[in-house]
Amino acid sequence: MGLLANKDPAAKKYAEWTGKACRADGLRYELRVLDDPIDVEAALMDANDDPRVHGIIVYYPIFGQEESFSGASQDDYLRDSVSFKCDVEGLCHTYRTNLYRNVRYLDYPSNTEKCLLPCTALSVVKILEECPGCYDMTRPLGKRNEGKTITVINRSEIVGRPLAAMLSNDGADVYSVDVNSIYLFTGGRLHKVDETPESSVRKVRLC
């Protein structure tokens, strides 16, 4: 189920390509186009409860930076309203919280159901895994990036922040640089540091 409630041509194109990709892989795909963004929450709740719906993708932005009754951002609220059972993007509250706590499975201690991760950030990790010297795949999980220092510019919930968390969860020291602050992710903890974007970049050590 795709939910589209904006006039953004990029979002519309994304929805079209999602449908093509799903159908090519034999998956049913239904796009619901909503004229009024205020109706998205109700449509999302219906989709969460519909046994015929196994995956939900909401095409953002919907409210953008508009003030929200439900918190700092209505789009973030909607993102957190997707059930983890239907979330195909790894961006709902359950998956985000597990990522930042380095919880890799939904069913501890059985550990048979992996948590979903945001795909763009995950793709960067997969590329780095293939770069000689970046990851030591002979080490156990959580230590394959030890001794590396990485700087991630931008702390968006979609790419920058999850990427920094993933790299840190693999053992790297990660500087997370955003417009108003710089943090160091290391050893599962977040530390505010007295660095500049330039000095953070100069600390990068991948090999």
C-alpha positions in Angstrom: 0.0 0.0 0.0 1.3 3.4 -1.0 -0.1 6.6 0.4 0.3 9.8 -1.7 -1.0 13.1 -0.5 1.1 15.8 -2.1 1.6 17.4 -5.5 5.4 16.8 -5.5 6.3 15.4 -9.0 9.3 13.5 -7.5 7.0 11.8 -5.0 4.5 10.9 -7.7 7.3 9.5 -9.9 8.7 7.5 -6.9 5.2 6.1 -6.3 5.0 5.0 -10.0 8.4 3.3 -9.9 7.5 1.6 -6.6 4.5 0.1 -8.3 6.5 -1.1 -11.3 9.2 -2.7 -9.1 6.5 -4.5 -6.9 4.6 -5.8 -9.9 7.9 -7.0 -11.6 8.6 -9.1 -8.5 5.0 -10.4 -8.3 3.9 -8.2 -5.4 0.5 -6.7 -5.2 0.7 -2.9 -5.1 -2.1 -0.4 -4.5 -1.6 3.4 -4.5 -4.1 5.5 -2.6 -4.1 9.1 -3.6 -5.5 11.4 -1.0 -6.7 14.9 -1.9 -6.4 16.3 1.6 -3.2 15.6 3.7 -5.3 15.6 6.9 -6.8 12.3 5.7 -3.4 10.5 5.7 -3.5 9.5 9.4 -6.9 7.8 9.1 -5.8 6.0 5.9 -2.6 4.9 7.6 -4.5 3.5 10.6 -6.8 1.6 8.2 -3.9 0.1 6.3 -2.1 -0.9 9.6 -5.3 -2.9 10.6 -6.0 -4.3 7.1 -4.9 -8.0 7.0 -4.5 -7.7 3.2 -1.8 -5.0 3.6 1.7 -6.4 4.3 3.7 -3.3 3.6 3.1 0.5 3.8 5.1 3.3 2.2 4.1 6.9 2.7 5.4 9.4 0.1 6.8 12.5 1.8 6.8 15.4 2.1 3.2 15.8 3.2 3.2 18.6 5.8 6.8 19.5 5.5 7.7 22.2 8.1 4.1 23.1 9.0 3.4 23.3 12.7 2.0 20.1 14.1 -0.5 19.3 16.8 1.3 15.9 17.3 4.8 17.1 17.9 7.6 19.0 16.1 6.7 17.5 12.7 3.5 16.0 11.5 5.5 14.0 8.9 7.6 12.5 11.7 4.4 11.6 13.6 3.0 9.8 10.5 6.3 8.0 10.0 6.1 6.7 13.6 2.5 5.7 13.1 3.3 3.0 10.6 3.2 -0.4 12.3 6.6 -2.1 12.5 4.7 -5.1 11.0 4.0 -3.1 7.8 7.0 -0.7 7.7 9.1 -1.4 4.6 11.4 1.6 5.1 12.8 0.9 8.6 11.8 4.4 9.7 9.0 3.8 12.3 9.6 4.3 16.0 10.3 0.7 16.7 13.0 0.3 14.1 14.6 3.7 14.7 14.8 3.1 18.4 16.3 -0.4 17.9 18.9 1.0 15.5 20.0 3.7 17.9 20.2 1.1 20.7 22.0 -1.4 18.5 19.2 -3.9 18.8 19.4 -6.0 15.6 16.5 -8.4 16.1 12.9 -8.1 17.0 12.7 -11.4 18.8 15.6 -11.6 21.2 16.8 -14.1 22.3 15.7 -16.3 19.3 17.2 -13.7 16.9 15.4 -15.0 13.8 13.6 -11.7 12.8 16.0 -9.0 11.8 15.1 -5.3 12.2 14.7 -3.3 9.0 17.2 -0.6 8.3 16.7 2.6 6.2 17.8 1.5 2.7 19.9 4.5 1.6 22.0 4.5 4.7 22.3 0.7 4.5 23.5 0.9 0.9 26.4 3.1 2.0 27.4 0.6 4.6 27.2 -2.2 2.0 29.4 -0.2 -0.4 32.0 0.4 2.4 32.0 -3.3 3.2 33.2 -4.0 -0.3 36.0 -1.4 -0.1 39.4 -3.0 0.7 40.5 -2.2 4.2 37.3 -0.6 5.4 35.6 -3.5 7.1 37.3 -6.6 8.6 34.8 -9.3 8.0 36.9 -11.8 10.1 35.9 -9.9 13.2 32.6 -10.5 15.1 29.6 -8.3 14.5 29.9 -4.9 16.1 33.7 -4.9 15.8 34.3 -5.0 12.0 34.8 -1.3 11.8 37.0 -0.8 14.9 39.8 1.6 14.6 38.1 3.6 11.8 37.0 7.3 12.1 34.2 8.5 9.9 32.5 11.8 9.5 28.9 12.0 8.3 27.7 15.5 7.2 23.9 15.9 7.8 21.8 14.4 10.6 18.5 13.8 8.8 16.3 11.0 10.1 16.3 9.4 6.6 20.0 9.1 5.9 22.5 11.0 8.0 21.5 10.0 11.5 20.9 6.3 10.8 24.1 6.0 8.7 26.1 7.4 11.6 24.4 5.0 14.0 25.0 2.0 11.7 28.7 2.8 11.3 29.1 3.3 15.0 27.3 0.1 15.8 29.9 -1.6 13.6 32.7 -0.2 15.8 33.7 3.0 14.2 34.1 6.4 15.8 31.6 8.6 13.9 31.4 12.4 13.9 27.9 13.5 13.1 27.9 17.0 11.7 24.8 19.1 11.4 24.1 22.8 11.0 24.0 23.5 14.7 26.1 20.9 16.4 28.7 18.1 16.1 28.5 14.9 18.0 30.7 11.9 18.3 29.1 8.4 18.2 31.5 6.0 19.9 31.0 2.9 22.0 27.3 3.1 21.8 27.2 6.6 23.3 26.7 10.1 21.9 29.1 12.9 23.0 29.0 16.6 22.1 32.5 17.6 20.9 34.3 20.9 20.3 35.1 20.3 16.6 34.4 22.1 13.4 33.2 20.5 10.2 36.7 20.9 8.8 38.4 19.4 11.8 35.9 16.5 11.8 36.6 15.7 8.2 40.4 15.8 8.8 40.0 13.1 11.4 38.6 10.5 8.9 40.5 7.3 8.8 39.0 4.4 6.8 42.0 2.1 6.2 
